[in-house]
Amino acid sequence: MPHDPINSGYARALLEMAQAESVTARVEEELFRLRELLKANPALLEFLKDPNVKHEGKRKALGDLFQGRVHPLVLNMLLTLSDQDRAGRVLNVIEEFSGAAMAATHNVSGEVTTAIPLDAATLQRLAAELSRVTGKSVQLFQKVDPAILGGAIITVGEQIIDGSLRRKLNQIKERLAQ
């Protein structure tokens, strides 16, 4: 994604407010979940971008969806982007925020995708092992995707480790087809 000063401005402002309130990790996790929600429900993003929907309607819908479910900073970011007809930038702002938060804390975020949810202890052990291997503090977010059947797909920075049962079955299928 090319650097866009508008996106990074929103992201920096959000990061500074999150740091001031000592809620950076929470905001980062909620933005991760929001990104996944918007990717899974593109109609929601289209609604927010729709110029035919009045600002008041968008504000009410965002309040109904997110009030009390996300930190007020996250909701305010959504409202601000919507009010300024920049809701189409929300995914880019989230990416910019993630990068800025990692740079500010010398952390790297990672994602583990499993077929079933992992318990907190297992997630913590996995994050600790990834931190040991990478030499960086890894903040791990969990995503559940039953389609991988079993195993896990781990993404840390630009590295992807695909240990999913789906991938292994596809490899066997390819070998048998030869």
PAPA-686508 format. One record per residue: residue in one letter; chain; x, y, z of N, C-alpha, C in turn. Coordinates in pm, whole numbers, plus 32768, in hexadecimal, padded with zeros to 4 digits. Layout:
<sites>
+-----+-------+------+------+------+------+------+------+------+------+------+
: res : chain :  n.x :  n.y :  n.z : ca.x : ca.y : ca.z :  c.x :  c.y :  c.z :
+-----+-------+------+------+------+------+------+------+------+------+------+
:   a :     A :    X :    Y :    Z :    X :    Y :    Z :    X :    Y :    Z :
...
+-----+-------+------+------+------+------+------+------+------+------+------+
</sites>
This chain:
<sites>
+-----+-------+------+------+------+------+------+------+------+------+------+
: res : chain :  n.x :  n.y :  n.z : ca.x : ca.y : ca.z :  c.x :  c.y :  c.z :
+-----+-------+------+------+------+------+------+------+------+------+------+
:   m :     A : 8054 : 7F8B : 8000 : 8000 : 8000 : 8000 : 8059 : 807C : 8000 :
:   p :     A : 8048 : 80D4 : 7F9D : 8098 : 814D : 7F9C : 8076 : 81A6 : 8013 :
:   h :     A : 80DA : 81EF : 8041 : 80C9 : 8247 : 80B3 : 8069 : 82B9 : 808E :
:   d :     A : 8005 : 82CD : 80E0 : 7FA4 : 8338 : 80CB : 7FA1 : 838D : 8149 :
:   p :     A : 7FC4 : 840D : 813F : 7FCA : 8461 : 81B7 : 7F44 : 8470 : 81FE :
:   i :     A : 7ED7 : 8464 : 81B6 : 7E53 : 8470 : 81F7 : 7E3C : 83F6 : 8251 :
:   n :     A : 7E53 : 837F : 821A : 7E42 : 8305 : 8269 : 7E9F : 8304 : 82E1 :
:   s :     A : 7F1D : 8326 : 82CA : 7F7D : 8322 : 833A : 7F5D : 838E : 83A0 :
:   g :     A : 7F23 : 83FD : 8376 : 7EFC : 8466 : 83D5 : 7E8F : 8435 : 8435 :
:   y :     A : 7E2A : 83F4 : 83FD : 7DC1 : 83BA : 8452 : 7DFC : 8350 : 84AE :
:   a :     A : 7E51 : 82FB : 8477 : 7E8C : 828F : 84C6 : 7EE3 : 82C6 : 8537 :
:   r :     A : 7F36 : 8329 : 8518 : 7F8D : 8365 : 857E : 7F3B : 83A6 : 85EC :
:   a :     A : 7ED3 : 83EE : 85C5 : 7E7E : 8430 : 862A : 7E3D : 83C8 : 8685 :
:   l :     A : 7E0A : 835D : 864B : 7DCD : 82F3 : 869A : 7E34 : 82B2 : 86F5 :
:   l :     A : 7EAC : 8299 : 86C2 : 7F16 : 825D : 8713 : 7F3C : 82B8 : 8788 :
:   e :     A : 7F49 : 8338 : 876E : 7F6E : 8395 : 87DA : 7F03 : 8398 : 8847 :
:   m :     A : 7E84 : 8396 : 881F : 7E19 : 8396 : 8883 : 7E17 : 8312 : 88D0 :
:   a :     A : 7E2D : 82A2 : 8889 : 7E2F : 821F : 88CB : 7EA3 : 8216 : 892D :
:   q :     A : 7F17 : 824B : 8906 : 7F8B : 824B : 895F : 7F70 : 82A2 : 89D9 :
:   a :     A : 7F31 : 8314 : 89C5 : 7F14 : 836F : 8A34 : 7EB7 : 832E : 8A9A :
:   e :     A : 7E5C : 82D7 : 8A6A : 7DFF : 8292 : 8AC3 : 7E31 : 8208 : 8AEC :
:   s :     A : 7EA8 : 81E2 : 8ABE : 7EE4 : 815F : 8ADB : 7E8A : 80EA : 8AAE :
:   v :     A : 7E50 : 80F9 : 8A38 : 7DF8 : 8091 : 8A02 : 7E24 : 8066 : 8975 :
:   t :     A : 7EA4 : 8078 : 8955 : 7ED3 : 805B : 88CE : 7EB9 : 7FCA : 88A6 :
:   a :     A : 7ED9 : 7F6B : 88FD : 7EC6 : 7EDD : 88DC : 7E33 : 7EBE : 88C5 :
:   r :     A : 7DDD : 7EF5 : 8919 : 7D4D : 7EDD : 8909 : 7D1B : 7F16 : 8885 :
:   v :     A : 7D42 : 7F91 : 8866 : 7D16 : 7FD0 : 87EA : 7D4A : 7F81 : 8773 :
:   e :     A : 7DC7 : 7F54 : 877A : 7E00 : 7F07 : 870B : 7DB2 : 7E85 : 86F6 :
:   e :     A : 7D90 : 7E42 : 8763 : 7D43 : 7DC5 : 8755 : 7CB7 : 7DE1 : 871E :
:   e :     A : 7C77 : 7E4A : 874C : 7BF1 : 7E6A : 871B : 7BF5 : 7E93 : 8687 :
:   l :     A : 7C5F : 7ED7 : 865E : 7C6C : 7EFA : 85D1 : 7C83 : 7E7D : 857C :
:   f :     A : 7CCF : 7E1D : 85B2 : 7CE2 : 7D9E : 856C : 7C5A : 7D5B : 8556 :
:   r :     A : 7C0A : 7D55 : 85BF : 7B84 : 7D18 : 85B5 : 7B2B : 7D66 : 8554 :
:   l :     A : 7B35 : 7DEA : 8558 : 7AE7 : 7E3E : 84FC : 7B0F : 7E23 : 846C :
:   r :     A : 7B92 : 7E19 : 8455 : 7BC2 : 7DFB : 83CD : 7B88 : 7D77 : 839C :
:   e :     A : 7B8A : 7D11 : 83F2 : 7B53 : 7C8E : 83CC : 7ABC : 7C97 : 83B3 :
:   l :     A : 7A75 : 7CE4 : 8405 : 79E6 : 7CF7 : 83F4 : 79C8 : 7D3A : 836E :
:   l :     A : 7A13 : 7DA3 : 834C : 79FB : 7DE9 : 82CF : 7A1E : 7D93 : 8256 :
:   k :     A : 7A85 : 7D41 : 8262 : 7AA8 : 7CE8 : 81F3 : 7A3E : 7C7C : 81E1 :
:   a :     A : 7A06 : 7C4C : 824E : 799F : 7BE3 : 8248 : 7917 : 7C1C : 821F :
:   n :     A : 7902 : 7C9E : 8234 : 7882 : 7CDE : 8216 : 7898 : 7D5B : 81C1 :
:   p :     A : 78BB : 7D49 : 8143 : 78D8 : 7DBE : 80EF : 7860 : 7E1B : 80E0 :
:   a :     A : 77E8 : 7DE8 : 80F6 : 7771 : 7E3F : 80EC : 7775 : 7EAD : 8156 :
:   l :     A : 77AF : 7E90 : 81CA : 77BA : 7EF6 : 8233 : 7815 : 7F68 : 8205 :
:   l :     A : 7885 : 7F46 : 81CA : 78E0 : 7FAD : 8197 : 789E : 7FFC : 8126 :
:   e :     A : 7857 : 7FB7 : 80D0 : 7810 : 7FFC : 8063 : 77A7 : 805D : 809B :
:   f :     A : 7762 : 8032 : 8105 : 7700 : 8089 : 8146 : 7745 : 8107 : 817A :
:   l :     A : 77B7 : 80F6 : 81BC : 77FE : 816A : 81F4 : 7831 : 81C8 : 8187 :
:   k :     A : 7852 : 8192 : 8114 : 7886 : 81E2 : 80A6 : 7818 : 8221 : 8052 :
:   d :     A : 779E : 81F0 : 805E : 772F : 821B : 8009 : 7710 : 82AF : 801D :
:   p :     A : 7721 : 8301 : 7FB5 : 7706 : 8391 : 7FC3 : 7671 : 83B1 : 7FCD :
:   n :     A : 761B : 8350 : 7FAC : 758B : 8368 : 7FB2 : 7552 : 8358 : 803F :
:   v :     A : 75A1 : 831F : 809A : 7575 : 830E : 8125 : 75A3 : 8389 : 8173 :
:   k :     A : 7548 : 83C8 : 81B8 : 7569 : 8441 : 8205 : 75C6 : 8421 : 827A :
:   h :     A : 7615 : 8484 : 829F : 7674 : 8475 : 830E : 762E : 8448 : 838D :
:   e :     A : 75B8 : 847F : 83A7 : 756F : 845B : 8422 : 754C : 83C6 : 8422 :
:   g :     A : 7525 : 8392 : 83AF : 7503 : 8305 : 83A4 : 757C : 82AC : 83BC :
:   k :     A : 75EE : 82D6 : 8386 : 766A : 8289 : 839A : 7694 : 828E : 842D :
:   r :     A : 768A : 8305 : 846A : 76AF : 8313 : 84F7 : 7657 : 82B9 : 854F :
:   k :     A : 75D4 : 82B7 : 8532 : 7579 : 8264 : 8581 : 759B : 81D0 : 856F :
:   a :     A : 75B3 : 81A8 : 84F3 : 75D3 : 811C : 84D7 : 7656 : 80F4 : 851D :
:   l :     A : 76BB : 8149 : 8516 : 773B : 812B : 8558 : 7729 : 8124 : 85EF :
:   g :     A : 76DC : 8180 : 8625 : 76C1 : 817E : 86B5 : 7679 : 80FF : 86DE :
:   d :     A : 7613 : 80D9 : 8690 : 75C8 : 805F : 86AF : 7620 : 7FE2 : 86A7 :
:   l :     A : 7679 : 7FE0 : 8645 : 76D0 : 7F6B : 8631 : 7740 : 7F61 : 8698 :
:   f :     A : 777E : 7FD3 : 86B8 : 77FC : 7FCE : 8702 : 77FC : 800C : 878D :
:   q :     A : 7798 : 805F : 87AE : 7795 : 80A0 : 8831 : 7798 : 8036 : 88A0 :
:   g :     A : 77F8 : 8041 : 88F9 : 7804 : 7FE3 : 8968 : 7849 : 7F61 : 8943 :
:   r :     A : 7865 : 7F4E : 88C3 : 78A7 : 7ED2 : 8896 : 7939 : 7EEA : 8873 :
:   v :     A : 795C : 7F67 : 8858 : 79E6 : 7F8A : 883A : 7A0C : 8003 : 888F :
:   h :     A : 7A8C : 8018 : 889C : 7ABC : 808C : 88E7 : 7A8A : 810B : 88A2 :
:   p :     A : 7A66 : 8172 : 88F0 : 7A35 : 81EF : 88B3 : 7A94 : 822A : 884A :
:   l :     A : 7B17 : 8216 : 8857 : 7B74 : 824A : 87F3 : 7B5C : 8208 : 876B :
:   v :     A : 7B40 : 8187 : 876B : 7B27 : 8140 : 86EE : 7AA5 : 8172 : 86B0 :
:   l :     A : 7A3E : 817F : 8702 : 79BE : 81B2 : 86CF : 79CD : 8240 : 869A :
:   n :     A : 7A15 : 8293 : 86E3 : 7A28 : 831E : 86B7 : 7A76 : 8325 : 8633 :
:   m :     A : 7AD6 : 82CA : 8620 : 7B1F : 82C7 : 85A2 : 7ABF : 82A7 : 852F :
:   l :     A : 7A67 : 8243 : 8545 : 7A05 : 821F : 84DF : 79A6 : 8294 : 84C0 :
:   l :     A : 7977 : 82D5 : 852A : 791C : 8345 : 8518 : 7960 : 83B9 : 84CE :
:   t :     A : 79DC : 83D4 : 84F2 : 7A26 : 8441 : 84B1 : 7A3B : 8424 : 841D :
:   l :     A : 7A67 : 83AB : 83FE : 7A7C : 8388 : 8371 : 79F8 : 8392 : 8324 :
:   s :     A : 798D : 8363 : 8360 : 790B : 8368 : 831F : 78DD : 83F9 : 830B :
:   d :     A : 78E8 : 8449 : 8373 : 78BD : 84D5 : 836C : 7909 : 8523 : 8301 :
:   q :     A : 7987 : 84FD : 82EB : 79D9 : 8546 : 828A : 79DC : 8502 : 8202 :
:   d :     A : 797B : 84A8 : 81EC : 7970 : 845E : 816D : 79F1 : 8417 : 8149 :
:   r :     A : 7A30 : 83DC : 81AE : 7AAC : 8392 : 8199 : 7AA3 : 8304 : 81CE :
:   a :     A : 7A2B : 82CF : 81DB : 7A18 : 8248 : 8210 : 7A5B : 81DF : 81B8 :
:   g :     A : 7A6D : 81FD : 8139 : 7AB2 : 81A1 : 80E0 : 7B44 : 818D : 8104 :
:   r :     A : 7B78 : 81E2 : 815A : 7C04 : 81D8 : 8184 : 7C17 : 8185 : 8202 :
:   v :     A : 7BAC : 8154 : 823D : 7BB5 : 8116 : 82C1 : 7C17 : 80A0 : 82C3 :
:   l :     A : 7C16 : 804A : 825E : 7C72 : 7FD8 : 825E : 7D04 : 8007 : 8255 :
:   n :     A : 7D1C : 806E : 8206 : 7DA4 : 80A3 : 81FB : 7DD1 : 80E6 : 827C :
:   v :     A : 7D74 : 812C : 82BE : 7D96 : 816B : 833E : 7DB8 : 8100 : 83A5 :
:   i :     A : 7D6E : 8092 : 83A5 : 7D89 : 8025 : 8403 : 7E15 : 7FED : 83E9 :
:   e :     A : 7E38 : 7FD7 : 836B : 7EBE : 7FA4 : 834A : 7F2A : 8006 : 8376 :
:   e :     A : 7F14 : 8086 : 835C : 7F75 : 80EC : 8386 : 7F84 : 80EE : 841F :
:   f :     A : 7F13 : 80E3 : 8465 : 7F17 : 80E1 : 84F7 : 7F69 : 806A : 8527 :
:   s :     A : 7F51 : 7FF6 : 84EE : 7F99 : 7F7E : 8518 : 802F : 7F8F : 8505 :
:   g :     A : 8056 : 7FC4 : 8493 : 80E5 : 7FDA : 8479 : 8121 : 8040 : 84D7 :
:   a :     A : 80D8 : 80AC : 84F1 : 810B : 8114 : 854B : 8113 : 80E1 : 85DB :
:   a :     A : 80B1 : 8091 : 8604 : 80B2 : 805A : 868C : 8126 : 7FFA : 869E :
:   m :     A : 8140 : 7FA9 : 8639 : 81B0 : 7F4A : 8641 : 8234 : 7F96 : 8649 :
:   a :     A : 8244 : 7FFC : 85F6 : 82BF : 8049 : 85F7 : 82D4 : 8090 : 867C :
:   a :     A : 8267 : 80C1 : 86B6 : 8270 : 810A : 8734 : 8293 : 80AF : 87A9 :
:   t :     A : 826A : 8032 : 87A3 : 8280 : 7FD7 : 8814 : 82E9 : 7F6B : 87F9 :
:   h :     A : 8324 : 7F6E : 8782 : 8385 : 7F08 : 8759 : 8347 : 7E7D : 875E :
:   n :     A : 82C9 : 7E79 : 8743 : 8280 : 7DFA : 873E : 8266 : 7DD7 : 86AD :
:   v :     A : 8240 : 7D5C : 869A : 820F : 7D32 : 8619 : 818D : 7CE7 : 8634 :
:   s :     A : 812A : 7D02 : 85E1 : 80AD : 7CBB : 85F6 : 80AB : 7C40 : 859E :
:   g :     A : 8065 : 7BDD : 85CE : 8058 : 7B61 : 8585 : 7FC8 : 7B33 : 858A :
:   e :     A : 7FAB : 7AD4 : 8535 : 7F23 : 7A9F : 852E : 7F2E : 7A07 : 8529 :
:   v :     A : 7EE0 : 79C5 : 857B : 7ED9 : 7933 : 8576 : 7E4A : 790E : 8551 :
:   t :     A : 7E3E : 78C0 : 84E6 : 7DBB : 7894 : 84B9 : 7DB0 : 77FF : 84D6 :
:   t :     A : 7D48 : 77DA : 851E : 7D2F : 774E : 8541 : 7C9F : 772B : 8522 :
:   a :     A : 7C84 : 76A9 : 851D : 7BFC : 767C : 8501 : 7BA0 : 7690 : 8579 :
:   i :     A : 7BDA : 768B : 85F0 : 7B8D : 769F : 866B : 7BD8 : 7706 : 86C1 :
:   p :     A : 7B93 : 774A : 871A : 7BD7 : 77AF : 876E : 7C40 : 776E : 87C9 :
:   l :     A : 7CAE : 77B5 : 87DC : 7D16 : 778A : 883A : 7CFA : 77C8 : 88C2 :
:   d :     A : 7D1D : 7780 : 892C : 7D0C : 77BB : 89B0 : 7D7B : 7822 : 89C6 :
:   a :     A : 7D68 : 7878 : 8A28 : 7DC4 : 78E7 : 8A40 : 7E51 : 78B7 : 8A5F :
:   a :     A : 7E5E : 784A : 8AAA : 7EE2 : 7816 : 8ACE : 7F2E : 77E7 : 8A52 :
:   t :     A : 7EE9 : 77A1 : 89F9 : 7F29 : 7771 : 897E : 7F52 : 77E6 : 8925 :
:   l :     A : 7EFC : 7848 : 891A : 7F1A : 78BF : 88CB : 7F93 : 7908 : 8904 :
:   q :     A : 7F9A : 7910 : 8987 : 800A : 7954 : 89C9 : 808D : 7906 : 89B4 :
:   r :     A : 8088 : 7881 : 89BD : 8100 : 7830 : 89A6 : 8130 : 783E : 8915 :
:   l :     A : 80D2 : 7840 : 88B8 : 80F6 : 7850 : 882C : 8135 : 78D9 : 8813 :
:   a :     A : 80FD : 7941 : 884D : 8135 : 79C8 : 883F : 81C1 : 79CE : 887B :
:   a :     A : 81D5 : 798D : 88EE : 8259 : 798C : 892E : 82BF : 7945 : 88D6 :
:   e :     A : 8297 : 78D6 : 889A : 82F3 : 788B : 8843 : 8314 : 78DC : 87C5 :
:   l :     A : 82B0 : 791C : 878D : 82C9 : 7971 : 8717 : 8322 : 79E7 : 873B :
:   s :     A : 8311 : 7A1E : 87B2 : 8369 : 7A8B : 87E0 : 83F8 : 7A5A : 87EC :
:   r :     A : 8409 : 79E1 : 8820 : 848F : 79A8 : 882F : 84D0 : 7993 : 87A6 :
:   v :     A : 8484 : 795D : 8749 : 84B9 : 793F : 86C4 : 84D9 : 79BD : 8675 :
:   t :     A : 8481 : 7A22 : 867B : 8494 : 7A9C : 862C : 84EE : 7B02 : 8670 :
:   g :     A : 84FE : 7AF6 : 86F3 : 854D : 7B58 : 873C : 8502 : 7BDA : 8752 :
:   k :     A : 8481 : 7BDB : 8736 : 842D : 7C51 : 874A : 83B8 : 7C2A : 87A3 :
:   s :     A : 837C : 7C8D : 87E0 : 8306 : 7C73 : 8830 : 828F : 7C62 : 87D2 :
:   v :     A : 8254 : 7BEB : 87D0 : 81E7 : 7BCD : 8775 : 8161 : 7BDA : 87BC :
:   q :     A : 810B : 7C2E : 8786 : 8081 : 7C37 : 87B6 : 802F : 7BE5 : 8754 :
:   l :     A : 7FF2 : 7B7B : 8785 : 7FAE : 7B1A : 8730 : 7F17 : 7B2D : 8737 :
:   f :     A : 7ED9 : 7B36 : 86C3 : 7E48 : 7B3F : 86B8 : 7E16 : 7ABA : 8680 :
:   q :     A : 7DA4 : 7A92 : 86AF : 7D6C : 7A11 : 8686 : 7CF9 : 7A24 : 8625 :
:   k :     A : 7CF6 : 79CD : 85C0 : 7C89 : 79CC : 8560 : 7C5F : 793A : 8552 :
:   v :     A : 7BDD : 7921 : 8552 : 7BA9 : 7899 : 8545 : 7B6F : 7889 : 84B9 :
:   d :     A : 7B9E : 7820 : 8474 : 7B6D : 7801 : 83EE : 7B5E : 7769 : 83E2 :
:   p :     A : 7AE5 : 7735 : 83F4 : 7AD1 : 76A4 : 83ED : 7AFC : 7666 : 8368 :
:   a :     A : 7B08 : 76B7 : 82FF : 7B2C : 7683 : 827C : 7BBA : 764B : 8276 :
:   i :     A : 7C10 : 766E : 82D6 : 7C98 : 7638 : 82D2 : 7C9E : 75AB : 8309 :
:   l :     A : 7C2F : 757C : 8343 : 7C1B : 74F3 : 8373 : 7C67 : 74D2 : 83F3 :
:   g :     A : 7CE2 : 74FA : 83FF : 7D33 : 74DE : 8475 : 7DBA : 7520 : 8466 :
:   g :     A : 7E0E : 7515 : 84CB : 7E90 : 7555 : 84C6 : 7E82 : 75EA : 84D9 :
:   a :     A : 7EE2 : 7635 : 84A1 : 7EE1 : 76C6 : 84B0 : 7F2B : 7708 : 843D :
:   i :     A : 7F03 : 7783 : 8421 : 7F4B : 77D9 : 83C4 : 7F78 : 7851 : 8417 :
:   i :     A : 7FFB : 7865 : 841C : 8033 : 78CF : 846F : 8075 : 7936 : 8414 :
:   t :     A : 8051 : 79B4 : 8428 : 808D : 7A21 : 83DC : 80CC : 7A82 : 8440 :
:   v :     A : 814D : 7A9A : 8430 : 8194 : 7AFB : 8483 : 81E1 : 7B55 : 8423 :
:   g :     A : 81BB : 7BD3 : 8420 : 81F9 : 7C2F : 83C0 : 81DE : 7BFD : 8333 :
:   e :     A : 8247 : 7BE6 : 82E7 : 823A : 7BB6 : 825D : 8245 : 7B1E : 8254 :
:   q :     A : 8261 : 7ADB : 82C4 : 8273 : 7A4A : 82C3 : 81EF : 7A02 : 82DB :
:   i :     A : 81D8 : 7999 : 828D : 8160 : 7947 : 829B : 818A : 78B6 : 82AD :
:   i :     A : 8157 : 7879 : 8315 : 816D : 77EB : 832E : 80E6 : 77A7 : 8321 :
:   d :     A : 80D5 : 7757 : 82B8 : 8055 : 7715 : 82A0 : 8061 : 7683 : 82C7 :
:   g :     A : 8034 : 7664 : 833F : 8032 : 75DB : 8371 : 7FA4 : 75A6 : 8377 :
:   s :     A : 7F4F : 75D6 : 831C : 7EC3 : 75AE : 831F : 7EB0 : 7524 : 82E1 :
:   l :     A : 7E4C : 74DF : 8311 : 7E29 : 745D : 82DA : 7DFA : 746C : 824A :
:   r :     A : 7DB5 : 74D8 : 822B : 7D86 : 74F1 : 81A3 : 7DFB : 74F5 : 8142 :
:   r :     A : 7E69 : 753B : 8166 : 7EDE : 7544 : 810E : 7F1E : 74BC : 80FC :
:   k :     A : 7F29 : 7470 : 8169 : 7F67 : 73EB : 8161 : 7F14 : 738E : 8109 :
:   l :     A : 7E90 : 7394 : 8114 : 7E3A : 7342 : 80C0 : 7E46 : 736B : 802D :
:   n :     A : 7E51 : 73EC : 8013 : 7E65 : 741C : 7F8A : 7EE9 : 73EC : 7F50 :
:   q :     A : 7F52 : 73E8 : 7FA3 : 7FD4 : 73B6 : 7F76 : 7FCB : 7322 : 7F53 :
:   i :     A : 7F87 : 72D5 : 7FA6 : 7F76 : 7245 : 7F8B : 7F26 : 7233 : 7F0A :
:   k :     A : 7EBE : 7281 : 7EFA : 7E6C : 727A : 7E81 : 7EC0 : 7296 : 7E05 :
:   e :     A : 7F17 : 72FB : 7E0C : 7F6D : 731E : 7D9A : 7FCE : 72AD : 7D7B :
:   r :     A : 8007 : 726E : 7DE2 : 8064 : 71FE : 7DCE : 801E : 7188 : 7D8D :
:   l :     A : 7FA4 : 716C : 7DB8 : 7F58 : 70FC : 7D80 : 7F30 : 7116 : 7CEF :
:   a :     A : 7F1D : 7194 : 7CCC : 7EF5 : 71B7 : 7C44 : 7F67 : 71AC : 7BE2 :
:   q :     A : 7FE3 : 71A6 : 7C11 : 8058 : 71A0 : 7BB8 : 806E : 7116 : 7B82 :
+-----+-------+------+------+------+------+------+------+------+------+------+
</sites>
